[in-house]
Amino acid sequence: MSSWQIVRIVAGLFILLSLTLGLPDSPWFINTWWLAVTAFVGVNLMQSGFTEWCLLESVLRKFGVKAGN
C-alpha cells in the first residue's frame, strides 16, 4: 500500500470516528466538540490538495512506506 492510500484511509477513519463521537443522534455520542476533528481533517485535505504536501505522508515515507503514483 502506498503512502497516499494510507493518508486517505486514515483521513476517512478520523472523519467517521469524529462524526460518530460528535453527532448527538449517535449511540456513541460524547461531545459536539468532536466535530472539530472533522473540520481539521477537511482543512488539512484541502491544504494538501493546494500545496501537494501532507505531514502524515512525509512521516510515512520516513518510515519506509513507498510513495504513490
N, C-alpha and C positions, 0 to 999 in steps of 0.2 A: 504494500500500500504506500502511496506517495504522500509527501508532506501536505500537499494541498487537499488531498482527500481526508486526511486526519483532521485538518483545520476545520473543514466543513462539517464533519461528523461531530467534533467537539462543540462547535457553534450551535448546531442543531440540538444536541443534548442539553446544553446550557439553556437554550430558549425554552425547550419543553419542560425542563426541570423548574425554571423560574416561573413559567406560567402555571404549572401545577401547584407551586407553593404560594403564588401571589394572587390567584383569582379566587374571589370569595365563594364561588359556587363549587370549587374543587373540594373533594373529600380530604385532601391533604393540605388545605389552606393553613398558612402560618401568619402571613402579614402581607399587605399590599406592597410594601417596600421591595419585595422580591421582584416586582415588575421592573424595578430599576436595572436589574441584571439583564433583562430582555432588551431594554433600551441601550445599555452599554454594549452588548454584543452586536446589536444592529448598527450602532455608530462605528464600532471597530470594523465591521464588514464593509461599510461604506468607505471608511478611511482606506482600507486595504485595496479597495477597488480603484480609488483615485491615485494612490501613491504606489501601488504594486509592492507594498511592504507589509508584513504581518509579523508581530513579535513571536507568536506561537510557532509559525513556520520557521523562523530563524532558530528558535530553540530546538525544534525537532531536527533540523539539518545538522546542528552541532552534535546531536546525539546519534547521527549517522543515518537518519531517515532520508531516502532518496528524494530528490526534487521532482515535482510533477512536470508534465509536458505542457 
